[in-house]
Amino acid sequence: MAETPFEDLITDVTILVDETDYTDKSQLKEILRDSHSSTGTTRSSYKISGSDQEIEELFMKLCTLGRPIKAVVAAPVMEYIKKMHSAELNKMKGSHVLTEELLSAETDSITMIFKPFNSRVRESRVRLVRERFVTFYQRIASNLHVTNVDIKQDQCRDLQIQFPELVIYPQPFGATVRGSYANIVSLQDFIQQKSSGLRDRQARRALEAPMHFTNNHVHSSSSASCEQLDEEETCVICMEVIRKAVKKTLNCKHSFCRGCLKKAFVYKPVCPTCGALYGTLKGTQPEGGEMSCSNQTSSLPGYEKFGTITVRYNIPSGIQKEEHPNPGQTYGGASRVAYLPDSPEGQKVKELLQRAFKLRLIFTVGQSSTSGRENVVTWNDIHHKTSISGGPTCYGYPDPDYLKRVQEELKLKGVE
């Protein structure tokens, strides 16, 4: 019995084309105008119906059009990055790549569109800038914390000057603060100390200061004591002088109050000053996921002497817990496939990834940097090769430095 041709099995195909996915919108409309079954569904999308062959021909024409290179990010995080890291952003783009920002008030997100400065700039360079930006954004966002503080609006300016590493937004009642955990704790302790009264602390120090007698006069050594305190180390978490009885010095030679460091390590076991890791990070990857590895004989570009390790992840949807951005709300799961060379170094990376997965470090719950969707499972700053080919800008091979880079990323999370 003769087989039925594929095009005879599927006689009617419908696709949706969104004009925001294309840079040359006038040329797109010309191509769609030739399709007699094209109808507009919204202001920027078109519904096209036709036979399998007609749709395939249309698809080939659409592939000739340039598609924008973009990334979707959270607007509040991007605002923080522009205020605190504008120099890094400009250096990243250089003089060859331009960026355009499209704000979505509905989702409070920004679509970053990366464009070449002129026709001589290659697309691969633009994609590389986009990749660097996404990596930079994820690192900033993963360490960024937000809190509200009870202060008066006229205090915001002075506190912003005193804490330049934070961004303080005045609100009708109090203020919203964005920054690293250690810096936010420093601000909160400073406000609390201010409210309890600086004079009371100075008075206690004066009373506790030893007395000495010269020429039948009683003198207090409180002023000398204060000068001595100024010369001593200050805890960057609470901004108080570190008393010797509670001083804790890490291997990186940075010192803190023991209680302050203990609180900071509950959140993240890293030095609040230099970021050196102490112990193992506790991940926020949703529980119940699966990771599997299989081997193929085919090779990856750049590793022709070896086979391929295929890594598959499956994280089901579920309910967010206290460690996630919106506890009690649902989150969307994810299935991902990544590739490693079956070389000695590739096998080592596979074992490190398996350990990181058990420690719940591979994924987290947040906003997708590509789709902009909130409350979904996303990568947690450990980069994977999700394509076999295409090079670094397409998340594929060849990329001779990838295995070293991913081992450094894993080391930062305590997996080595």
DOMAR-602539 format. One record per residue (C-alpha): residue number from 0; residue in one letter; chain; x, y, z. Coordinates in Angstrom, 3 decimals. Each point is the difference from the previous one (the first is absolute). Example, Ala and Ser with C-alpha at 12.3 -4.5 7.8 and 13.67 -1.06 7.14 Angstrom:
<pts>
> 0;A;A;12.300;-4.500;7.800
> 1;S;A;1.370;3.440;-0.660
</pts>
This chain:
<pts>
> 0;M;A;0.000;0.000;0.000
> 1;A;A;1.466;3.340;-1.094
> 2;E;A;0.652;2.570;2.717
> 3;T;A;-2.022;3.214;-0.068
> 4;P;A;2.230;3.017;-0.703
> 5;F;A;0.474;2.225;3.065
> 6;E;A;-1.404;3.077;-1.767
> 7;D;A;-3.228;-1.935;-0.710
> 8;L;A;-0.415;-0.900;3.679
> 9;I;A;0.082;3.630;1.133
> 10;T;A;-2.006;2.159;-2.381
> 11;D;A;-0.735;3.023;2.180
> 12;V;A;2.554;1.768;2.228
> 13;T;A;-0.434;3.206;2.007
> 14;I;A;2.800;2.053;1.544
> 15;L;A;0.231;3.287;1.924
> 16;V;A;2.623;2.562;-0.978
> 17;D;A;0.842;2.806;2.454
> 18;E;A;1.519;3.034;-1.713
> 19;T;A;1.860;0.958;3.195
> 20;D;A;2.224;-3.027;-0.681
> 21;Y;A;1.367;1.605;-3.163
> 22;T;A;2.156;3.067;-0.528
> 23;D;A;-1.088;0.854;-3.578
> 24;K;A;-3.764;0.384;0.480
> 25;S;A;-0.660;1.510;-3.454
> 26;Q;A;1.573;-2.993;-1.744
> 27;L;A;-1.904;-2.333;2.305
> 28;K;A;-3.314;1.606;-1.012
> 29;E;A;0.909;-0.392;-3.678
> 30;I;A;0.624;-3.713;0.460
> 31;L;A;-3.225;-0.462;1.976
> 32;R;A;-1.947;2.028;-2.570
> 33;D;A;0.804;-2.694;-2.593
> 34;S;A;-1.639;-2.564;2.277
> 35;H;A;-3.727;0.241;-0.912
> 36;S;A;-1.046;-1.788;3.208
> 37;S;A;1.636;2.535;2.298
> 38;T;A;-2.219;1.726;2.563
> 39;G;A;0.927;2.340;2.797
> 40;T;A;-0.795;-1.296;3.493
> 41;T;A;1.447;2.856;2.051
> 42;R;A;1.844;3.201;-0.736
> 43;S;A;3.299;-1.813;-0.414
> 44;S;A;-0.778;-3.631;-0.874
> 45;Y;A;-1.363;-1.792;-3.052
> 46;K;A;-1.763;-3.330;-0.459
> 47;I;A;0.983;-1.835;-3.180
> 48;S;A;-1.687;-3.172;-1.310
> 49;G;A;0.943;-2.167;-2.940
> 50;S;A;1.230;-3.370;-1.157
> 51;D;A;3.108;-1.540;1.473
> 52;Q;A;2.000;0.923;-3.098
> 53;E;A;-1.268;3.612;0.001
> 54;I;A;0.838;0.463;3.675
> 55;E;A;3.436;-1.537;-0.519
> 56;E;A;0.706;2.431;-2.851
> 57;L;A;-1.190;2.893;2.172
> 58;F;A;2.204;-1.164;2.843
> 59;M;A;3.062;-0.065;-2.290
> 60;K;A;-0.730;3.607;-1.032
> 61;L;A;-0.384;1.067;3.629
> 62;C;A;3.375;-1.572;0.809
> 63;T;A;1.644;2.538;-2.332
> 64;L;A;-1.165;2.869;2.228
> 65;G;A;2.062;1.223;2.907
> 66;R;A;-1.355;-0.895;3.437
> 67;P;A;0.826;2.279;2.923
> 68;I;A;2.521;-1.143;2.560
> 69;K;A;-1.712;0.665;3.311
> 70;A;A;-0.276;-0.870;3.673
> 71;V;A;-2.884;0.661;2.386
> 72;V;A;0.950;1.224;3.469
> 73;A;A;-1.766;1.281;3.109
> 74;A;A;-0.381;3.787;-0.093
> 75;P;A;0.938;0.606;3.695
> 76;V;A;3.186;-2.062;-0.335
> 77;M;A;0.947;1.777;-3.223
> 78;E;A;-0.551;3.381;1.641
> 79;Y;A;2.356;-1.040;2.811
> 80;I;A;2.636;-1.195;-2.497
> 81;K;A;-0.143;3.258;-1.972
> 82;K;A;0.441;2.050;3.169
> 83;M;A;2.743;-2.091;1.585
> 84;H;A;1.766;-1.637;-2.958
> 85;S;A;-0.333;2.414;-2.915
> 86;A;A;3.749;-0.110;-0.679
> 87;E;A;-0.060;-3.804;-0.311
> 88;L;A;-3.008;0.179;-2.348
> 89;N;A;1.693;2.513;-2.305
> 90;K;A;3.215;-1.998;-0.031
> 91;M;A;-1.939;-3.161;-0.828
> 92;K;A;-1.722;1.586;-3.013
> 93;G;A;3.072;1.840;-1.248
> 94;S;A;-0.325;2.218;-3.066
> 95;H;A;-1.292;-2.707;-2.331
> 96;V;A;-3.314;-1.007;1.612
> 97;L;A;-3.069;2.114;0.774
> 98;T;A;-2.865;-0.887;2.341
> 99;E;A;-3.665;0.924;-0.066
> 100;E;A;-2.294;-0.418;3.009
> 101;L;A;-3.717;-0.779;-0.233
> 102;L;A;-1.815;0.318;3.349
> 103;S;A;-3.048;-2.137;0.756
> 104;A;A;-1.989;1.622;2.801
> 105;E;A;-2.289;-3.026;0.178
> 106;T;A;2.776;-2.459;0.907
> 107;D;A;2.458;2.588;1.422
> 108;S;A;2.644;-1.325;-2.370
> 109;I;A;2.360;1.448;-2.605
> 110;T;A;0.807;-1.572;-3.354
> 111;M;A;3.619;0.768;-0.825
> 112;I;A;0.584;-0.023;-3.780
> 113;F;A;3.639;-0.188;-1.132
> 114;K;A;0.847;1.545;-3.377
> 115;P;A;3.211;0.437;-2.019
> 116;F;A;1.312;3.566;-0.216
> 117;N;A;0.244;-0.357;-3.785
> 118;S;A;-0.101;-2.637;-2.739
> 119;R;A;3.694;-0.824;0.479
> 120;V;A;-0.600;-1.412;3.487
> 121;R;A;-0.555;-3.754;-0.196
> 122;E;A;-3.021;-1.656;1.606
> 123;S;A;2.260;-2.349;1.990
> 124;R;A;1.470;3.021;1.798
> 125;V;A;-3.455;1.276;0.941
> 126;R;A;-0.993;-3.445;1.299
> 127;L;A;3.177;-0.164;2.081
> 128;V;A;-0.854;3.353;1.632
> 129;R;A;-3.490;-1.305;0.738
> 130;E;A;1.469;-3.150;1.599
> 131;R;A;2.340;2.058;2.167
> 132;F;A;-2.867;2.263;1.041
> 133;V;A;-2.221;-2.947;1.017
> 134;T;A;2.833;-1.485;2.081
> 135;F;A;0.678;3.364;1.658
> 136;Y;A;-3.723;0.592;0.645
> 137;Q;A;-0.507;-3.438;1.570
> 138;R;A;2.934;0.464;2.372
> 139;I;A;-1.265;3.388;1.161
> 140;A;A;-3.628;-1.152;0.309
> 141;S;A;0.895;-3.146;1.978
> 142;N;A;1.702;2.075;2.722
> 143;L;A;-2.485;2.874;0.013
> 144;H;A;-2.334;0.441;2.963
> 145;V;A;-2.912;2.361;0.542
> 146;T;A;-1.382;1.221;3.304
> 147;N;A;-2.058;2.837;1.446
> 148;V;A;1.334;2.255;2.774
> 149;D;A;-1.902;2.337;2.291
> 150;I;A;1.649;3.386;-0.544
> 151;K;A;-1.149;3.507;-0.852
> 152;Q;A;0.229;1.223;-3.578
> 153;D;A;2.414;2.786;0.927
> 154;Q;A;2.407;-2.652;1.343
> 155;C;A;0.246;-1.878;-3.300
> 156;R;A;2.479;2.395;-1.585
> 157;D;A;2.415;-0.076;2.954
> 158;L;A;-0.204;-3.799;0.244
> 159;Q;A;0.582;-0.332;-3.757
> 160;I;A;3.210;2.025;0.372
> 161;Q;A;1.104;-2.049;2.993
> 162;F;A;-0.847;-3.332;-1.696
> 163;P;A;0.931;0.543;-3.693
> 164;E;A;0.043;-3.751;-0.675
> 165;L;A;-3.793;-0.121;0.563
> 166;V;A;-2.849;1.521;-2.019
> 167;I;A;-2.595;1.656;2.265
> 168;Y;A;-3.425;0.880;-1.424
> 169;P;A;-2.150;2.376;2.101
> 170;Q;A;-3.573;-1.227;0.495
> 171;P;A;-3.084;1.683;1.548
> 172;F;A;0.743;-1.956;3.184
> 173;G;A;3.678;-0.838;0.413
> 174;A;A;2.271;-1.097;-2.835
> 175;T;A;0.820;-3.015;-2.172
> 176;V;A;3.633;-1.109;-0.051
> 177;R;A;1.809;-2.192;-2.535
> 178;G;A;3.484;-1.421;0.390
> 179;S;A;2.048;-2.881;1.349
> 180;Y;A;-0.999;-1.771;3.201
> 181;A;A;3.016;1.244;1.989
> 182;N;A;-0.541;3.628;-1.011
> 183;I;A;-3.722;-0.134;0.812
> 184;V;A;0.767;-1.455;3.448
> 185;S;A;2.509;2.812;0.555
> 186;L;A;-2.665;2.584;-0.847
> 187;Q;A;-2.608;-1.628;2.259
> 188;D;A;2.413;-0.154;2.938
> 189;F;A;1.018;3.613;-0.598
> 190;I;A;-3.634;1.140;0.072
> 191;Q;A;-0.647;-2.012;3.138
> 192;Q;A;3.033;1.485;1.716
> 193;K;A;-1.081;3.493;-0.994
> 194;S;A;-3.438;-0.534;1.467
> 195;S;A;1.413;-1.237;3.309
> 196;G;A;2.083;3.156;0.266
> 197;L;A;3.661;0.591;-0.696
> 198;R;A;0.305;2.096;3.152
> 199;D;A;-0.985;-2.912;2.214
> 200;R;A;2.798;-2.135;-1.402
> 201;Q;A;2.546;2.771;0.422
> 202;A;A;-1.152;0.519;3.576
> 203;R;A;0.387;-3.685;0.801
> 204;R;A;3.499;-0.005;-1.440
> 205;A;A;0.880;3.031;2.141
> 206;L;A;-1.307;-1.687;3.152
> 207;E;A;1.853;-3.230;-0.780
> 208;A;A;3.267;1.794;-0.784
> 209;P;A;2.713;-0.399;2.700
> 210;M;A;0.830;3.005;2.216
> 211;H;A;3.505;1.210;0.833
> 212;F;A;1.320;2.673;2.344
> 213;T;A;2.567;2.684;-0.773
> 214;N;A;0.783;3.000;2.202
> 215;N;A;-2.962;-0.776;2.249
> 216;H;A;-2.388;0.231;-2.974
> 217;V;A;-2.193;-2.777;-1.254
> 218;H;A;0.146;-0.577;-3.783
> 219;S;A;-2.060;-2.284;-2.167
> 220;S;A;1.769;-1.917;-2.748
> 221;S;A;-3.170;-0.198;-2.088
> 222;S;A;1.473;2.211;-2.706
> 223;A;A;3.097;-2.171;-0.199
> 224;S;A;-2.215;-3.087;-0.025
> 225;C;A;-2.000;1.387;-2.940
> 226;E;A;3.194;0.708;-1.902
> 227;Q;A;1.132;-3.578;0.624
> 228;L;A;-3.361;-1.331;-1.206
> 229;D;A;0.304;1.965;-3.238
> 230;E;A;3.308;-1.762;-0.690
> 231;E;A;-1.545;-3.437;0.453
> 232;E;A;-1.747;-2.058;-2.674
> 233;T;A;-3.608;0.681;-0.921
> 234;C;A;-2.482;-2.740;-0.886
> 235;V;A;-1.343;0.787;-3.490
> 236;I;A;-3.293;-1.680;0.910
> 237;C;A;-1.017;1.961;3.094
> 238;M;A;2.465;2.910;-0.472
> 239;E;A;1.058;-0.223;3.669
> 240;V;A;3.525;-0.421;1.362
> 241;I;A;0.730;-3.717;0.372
> 242;R;A;0.565;-0.968;3.638
> 243;K;A;2.809;-2.523;0.448
> 244;A;A;-2.243;-2.356;1.956
> 245;V;A;-2.327;-0.491;-2.976
> 246;K;A;2.460;0.482;-2.858
> 247;K;A;-0.003;-2.629;-2.755
> 248;T;A;2.707;0.092;-2.701
> 249;L;A;-0.474;-2.132;-3.123
> 250;N;A;2.744;-1.664;-2.018
> 251;C;A;-0.207;2.884;-2.478
> 252;K;A;1.199;2.272;2.878
> 253;H;A;-3.263;1.981;0.251
> 254;S;A;-1.468;0.398;3.489
> 255;F;A;-3.565;0.424;1.264
> 256;C;A;-2.100;-0.223;3.145
> 257;R;A;-0.664;-3.688;0.580
> 258;G;A;-3.769;0.496;0.295
> 259;C;A;-0.190;2.149;-3.138
> 260;L;A;1.956;-2.551;-2.027
> 261;K;A;-2.221;-2.809;1.246
> 262;K;A;-3.095;1.847;-1.232
> 263;A;A;1.612;0.707;-3.369
> 264;F;A;1.057;-3.651;-0.428
> 265;V;A;-3.600;-1.129;0.522
> 266;Y;A;-0.811;1.727;-3.283
> 267;K;A;3.218;-0.760;-1.880
> 268;P;A;3.296;-1.459;1.332
> 269;V;A;2.269;2.528;-1.694
> 270;C;A;2.212;2.771;1.335
> 271;P;A;-2.093;3.216;-0.020
> 272;T;A;3.109;1.945;-1.059
> 273;C;A;1.713;-2.035;-2.739
> 274;G;A;-2.518;-2.772;-0.761
> 275;A;A;2.287;-2.914;0.915
> 276;L;A;-2.068;-3.152;0.502
> 277;Y;A;-0.094;-1.853;3.340
> 278;G;A;-1.894;-3.274;-0.097
> 279;T;A;-2.640;-0.929;-2.570
> 280;L;A;-2.751;2.211;-1.303
> 281;K;A;-3.558;-1.114;0.654
> 282;G;A;-1.903;0.046;-3.278
> 283;T;A;-3.601;0.964;-0.680
> 284;Q;A;-0.584;-2.451;-2.829
> 285;P;A;-3.510;-1.474;0.342
> 286;E;A;-0.038;-3.496;1.437
> 287;G;A;-1.185;-3.047;-1.921
> 288;G;A;1.973;0.568;-3.188
> 289;E;A;1.959;-2.593;-1.978
> 290;M;A;3.378;0.033;-1.733
> 291;S;A;1.162;-2.735;-2.372
> 292;C;A;3.080;-0.473;-2.170
> 293;S;A;0.510;-2.142;-3.093
> 294;N;A;2.856;-0.553;-2.438
> 295;Q;A;0.062;0.252;-3.781
> 296;T;A;2.743;-0.947;-2.433
> 297;S;A;-0.368;3.203;-2.028
> 298;S;A;2.455;2.787;0.840
> 299;L;A;-0.300;3.714;0.722
> 300;P;A;1.809;2.679;-2.057
> 301;G;A;3.453;0.419;1.488
> 302;Y;A;-0.096;-3.439;1.673
> 303;E;A;0.070;-2.279;-3.046
> 304;K;A;1.981;-2.701;1.839
> 305;F;A;-2.716;-0.493;2.621
> 306;G;A;-3.659;-0.904;0.171
> 307;T;A;-2.747;2.141;1.515
> 308;I;A;-1.601;0.052;3.449
> 309;T;A;-3.651;1.085;-0.132
> 310;V;A;-1.316;1.454;3.263
> 311;R;A;-3.757;0.209;0.485
> 312;Y;A;-1.786;1.928;2.757
> 313;N;A;-3.673;-0.116;0.901
> 314;I;A;-1.409;2.279;2.704
> 315;P;A;-3.793;-0.364;0.423
> 316;S;A;-2.295;2.918;0.769
> 317;G;A;-0.979;0.585;3.612
> 318;I;A;-0.631;2.450;2.842
> 319;Q;A;2.658;2.486;1.092
> 320;K;A;1.410;-0.323;3.526
> 321;E;A;1.368;2.613;2.401
> 322;E;A;3.375;-0.036;-1.763
> 323;H;A;-1.584;1.094;-3.291
> 324;P;A;-1.079;3.501;-1.186
> 325;N;A;-3.769;-0.499;0.464
> 326;P;A;-0.742;-2.683;2.629
> 327;G;A;-3.343;-1.713;-0.477
> 328;Q;A;-0.266;0.835;-3.700
> 329;T;A;0.456;-2.554;-2.778
> 330;Y;A;3.101;-0.186;-2.181
> 331;G;A;0.479;-1.447;-3.462
> 332;G;A;2.297;-2.984;-0.381
> 333;A;A;2.698;-0.521;-2.605
> 334;S;A;1.640;-2.714;-2.098
> 335;R;A;3.517;0.692;-1.263
> 336;V;A;2.590;-1.884;-2.038
> 337;A;A;3.720;0.792;0.063
> 338;Y;A;3.119;-1.505;-1.581
> 339;L;A;3.517;-0.798;1.187
> 340;P;A;2.931;-1.686;-1.759
> 341;D;A;0.627;-3.542;1.258
> 342;S;A;3.606;0.923;0.750
> 343;P;A;1.741;-0.329;3.378
> 344;E;A;-0.704;3.676;0.773
> 345;G;A;-3.571;-0.287;-1.293
> 346;Q;A;-0.603;-3.006;2.277
> 347;K;A;1.335;2.019;2.935
> 348;V;A;-2.416;2.850;-0.789
> 349;K;A;-2.855;-2.511;-0.221
> 350;E;A;0.790;-1.262;3.511
> 351;L;A;0.185;3.577;1.324
> 352;L;A;-3.360;0.816;-1.586
> 353;Q;A;-1.515;-3.102;1.608
> 354;R;A;1.255;1.156;3.408
> 355;A;A;-1.319;3.513;-0.631
> 356;F;A;-3.389;-1.421;-0.976
> 357;K;A;-0.192;-1.960;3.268
> 358;L;A;0.847;3.225;1.852
> 359;R;A;-2.859;1.732;-1.891
> 360;L;A;2.324;2.517;-1.664
> 361;I;A;-0.679;-0.484;-3.723
> 362;F;A;-3.411;1.695;-0.142
> 363;T;A;-2.011;2.534;1.958
> 364;V;A;-3.409;1.677;-0.252
> 365;G;A;-0.222;3.487;-1.454
> 366;Q;A;-0.428;1.911;-3.250
> 367;S;A;1.175;-1.449;-3.303
> 368;S;A;2.644;2.243;-1.591
> 369;T;A;-1.136;-1.066;-3.481
> 370;S;A;-3.813;-0.121;0.166
> 371;G;A;-0.537;2.446;2.882
> 372;R;A;-2.444;-2.374;1.719
> 373;E;A;-0.201;0.236;3.778
> 374;N;A;-0.183;-2.931;2.444
> 375;V;A;1.746;-2.569;-2.174
> 376;V;A;2.958;-2.338;0.447
> 377;T;A;3.157;1.682;-1.340
> 378;W;A;3.725;-0.709;-0.175
> 379;N;A;1.898;1.006;3.151
> 380;D;A;3.181;1.539;-1.458
> 381;I;A;1.653;-3.326;-0.943
> 382;H;A;0.243;0.155;-3.761
> 383;H;A;-0.895;-3.002;-2.170
> 384;K;A;0.526;-0.746;-3.665
> 385;T;A;-3.548;-0.527;-1.247
> 386;S;A;1.045;-0.191;-3.677
> 387;I;A;2.403;-2.387;-1.701
> 388;S;A;1.377;2.568;-2.442
> 389;G;A;0.002;3.738;-0.621
> 390;G;A;2.781;1.048;2.361
> 391;P;A;-0.256;2.067;3.222
> 392;T;A;-2.539;2.506;-1.346
> 393;C;A;-2.478;-2.819;-0.715
> 394;Y;A;0.716;-1.889;3.260
> 395;G;A;1.810;-2.695;-1.964
> 396;Y;A;3.374;-1.334;-1.067
> 397;P;A;2.818;0.564;-0.913
> 398;D;A;0.909;1.901;3.158
> 399;P;A;3.443;-1.097;1.242
> 400;D;A;-0.230;1.887;3.327
> 401;Y;A;-3.512;-1.115;1.013
> 402;L;A;0.989;-2.953;2.207
> 403;K;A;2.399;2.209;1.980
> 404;R;A;-2.577;2.771;0.359
> 405;V;A;-2.767;-2.271;1.258
> 406;Q;A;2.386;-1.536;2.558
> 407;E;A;0.751;3.516;1.282
> 408;E;A;-3.746;0.717;0.255
> 409;L;A;-0.507;-3.236;1.945
> 410;K;A;2.933;0.844;2.271
> 411;L;A;-1.645;3.309;0.894
> 412;K;A;-2.935;-2.040;1.301
> 413;G;A;2.250;-2.320;2.028
> 414;V;A;0.010;-2.916;-2.462
> 415;E;A;3.515;-1.066;-1.006
</pts>
